[in-house]
Amino acid sequence: MRLLSYMLLSFLVVANVSKAEDAKSLEEMVANQNFFINTYVESKTTNAKRIVSNAEPKIYSGTDKIADKQRMEERGFELIGYSDFKAGNVAPDLAMPQAKKVHAEVVLVYSERADKPSATAKIQQLREAKKTGQAPLEAGASYAYFASYWAKIAKPSMGVHVKVPEKDDDADGLLVMVVIDGSAAEKAGITKDDFLVSIGEVTLLKVADLTKAVTQYAGQTVDVVYTRNRMRLESKMTLN
């Protein structure tokens, strides 16, 4: 009986040690991997010419994904790719290796609590904090992380991003989504939500028409017709 008990005890000790080692190895594996690298997704390539910067990438805390995207594009940046994952406490600086790898000039990192505690849990945390006199602990907290990687692009001829028309669109012209700061379009008075109707003699019904007009009138000053709030406007624009 003593021998059997000893064997059983030995088995339990070995099992517990093995379980502890497995847990430790799992923790080490999670700690050693870089989620910014492992979850990176490359954006669809465009015909824009990116400027490769040798400077250290800058990492900032993002505030609003949609508003930030609009502003980055207006500043002449293009989205290279993004990382999207859930994890515990992850330092934004860990995005640096991936930023350098893809030659990003700017990285915007967003994070928010993924497993928001219930009201009961919050009350319990506050009670414990009151007893101990310390800030409430949030052990095991999970956060949703998103990082967008941006590269500066060469100054475009016109400097607009337009919406690709859909089959059922009945709008007169191409809807302007972004006007790049300091561009020919901005200097001509064109703003976001305007509709480009024509450039020179080229009527703009599809994106290919815009490409054709920019190529045809490169280096020239031409008339650009557009609408704003259903009002038809005309301006002179000098294409780079």
N, C-alpha and C positions, 0 to 999 in steps of 0.2 A: 504493500500500500504506500509505504514511504517512497519507494522507487518510482511508483506511478505518479505520485504527487510532485516529486522532484522533476520528472520528465515533463509533466504538464506545465509546471512553473517555468522551466527552461524554454519551452515552446512559446509561452506567453511573452517572456522577456525578449526572445528573438523576434517575435512578430511585432512587438511594440517598437523595438529598435529599427526594424525594417520599415515600419510605417512612418516613423519619425524621419528616417533618412529619405524616404520618398517625398515626404512633405518638404523637407529641407531642399532637396534637389529641384522640386517644383518651384519653390520660392526663388531659388538661385536662377532658374531658367527664366522666370518672369522678370526678375530684377536685371538680368543681363541683356534682355532683348530690347530693341529700340522700336517702339510702336510707330513713331513718326516715319521710320524707314520701312518697316514691315507692311504698313497699310497704305503706302504711297500709291496714288493713282495718277497717271500722266494725263494731262488735258489733250483734247484733240488739237493737232497741229494746224496752224494757219499759215498764210503766205506772208505774214508780217516778219520783218527782219529784226531779230532780237539782238540787243547789245550785250555782249559778254563782259561782265564786270569782274575785275580782279580784287575788288574791295571785299572786306568781310561782310557777309550778309547781315542785315539788320532785322532783329526779331521784335515785333511789337504785339501788344495785347489788342486784339480786335474787339469791336463793340457791337456792330450790327453787320452781319454777313452781306446783306443786300446793299445797304448804303455804302459799306466799305468797298464792295466790288465796283459800284458805280464810280466812286471817287478815284479808285486806283486806275480804272480805265480812262477817266478824264485826265489823269496825270500822265498818261502815256505808258502805262504798264499793261502787260499781258499775263494772264493766268497760265502758269506752267503745269501745275498739278496741285493735288491736295492729299492730306492724311486725315483719316476719320476713324476714331476708335474710342472704346470705353476702358478705363483703367482706374487705379488708385491715384495717389498723388504723383504726378509726373511733371518734372521741371520743363518749362518751355524751351530752355537752352538745348534740350536734347534734339530739337528740330534742326540744329546747326549742321550736323553731318549731312543730312539729306539736302539741306539748302545749298551747301557747298557742292554736293554731287551734281545737282541740276543747274548750277550757276544762277541761283535765285539772288536777286538784289534785296528783296524784302520778303519777310514771312509774317503773316498775321495769325496769331494763335488765339483760339476761343476755347473756353472751358465753362461747364456748368454742372451742377450736381445732378447725377443721373438717378440716384436712389434717394430721393428726398424723403427724410424721416417723417413718420406720421405725427400728428399732434400729440398723441400719447407719449411717443418716444421723445419728442422735444421736451415735454413737461418733465419726464423722468430725468433727462439730461440736465435740465435746469435745477432740479432738486438735488441731484448728485453734486452739481457744481456749487450749490449753496452750502452743502454740507462740508465739502472739501476746501471751499474758497478758491477753487481753480476754474479755469474756463472749461466748458463741457467738451468732453472727448468725442471724436467722431471716428472711432476705429472702424476700419473696413469700409469707409466711405468710397463710393464709386463716382467717377466724373466722366462726362462725355467731352471728348477733345476733338477739335477740328483745326487744321492748319492749312492755310492757302499760301502757295509759293508764287512770287511774282518776279518777272524780268522786264526791264525797260526795253521798249522797241524803238527802232529808228523813226525819226519824224516822218509821218506819212504825207503823201501829196495833198490830201484834202483834210483828213483827220476826223472822220466820223465812223461810228458803228451803226449799221442800220438793221432793222428787223427783216428777216427773210419772209417775203409775202406768202400767205397761205392761199389755197385755191378759192376760198369763199371771201377773201378780202376784197372790198369794193373801194378802198381808199385810193385817192388820186396821188400816186407817188410812193416813195419809200419812207417809212417811219424812222426818224432819227432816234437812236437809243442813247448814244454817247457822243459828245463833242469834246475832243481832246484840247486841253489848255494850250493856247498859243498857236493853234492850227489855222490853216487857211479858212476853214469853215467857221471857226470862232470869230476871226477877223471880219468875215463877211456878214456876221450878225446871226448866224444860224444857231439855234439852241435845241436842247433835248425836246422831243415830242413834236418838232416841226416835221412836215412831209416834203421831201425833195421831189419836185415835179420834173425839172429838166436842168441840164447843164449844157450851155451852148445850144447846139442843134439836136442834142441827144435827149430823147424823152426817157424818163426813168420809171420803168415798169417792173424790173427785176434787178437783182444784185449785179448780174452780168452787165447790165446797161450802165451802172455806176462805174464799174471797172473800165468799161470801154471809154466812157467820157473822161475819166481821170487820165487814162493813157493818151487819148487823142489830144487833150488840151494841156498836157503837162508843160509847165513853164510859161503858160499864157494866162492872160486875164480874160475871163469869160463871164457871161451873164448866168446867174443861177436863179431859177424860179422855185419858190417853195410856198407852202401854205402854213398858216399859224392861226388856230382857232377859226378855221374855215375862211380866213382872209388870205387872198393871193398877194404875195410879196415878191419883190425882185431885188437882186443885189449883184454887185461885181465881186468876183472872187479870183484871186491869183493863185494858181496851183503851183506847188513846188516842183 
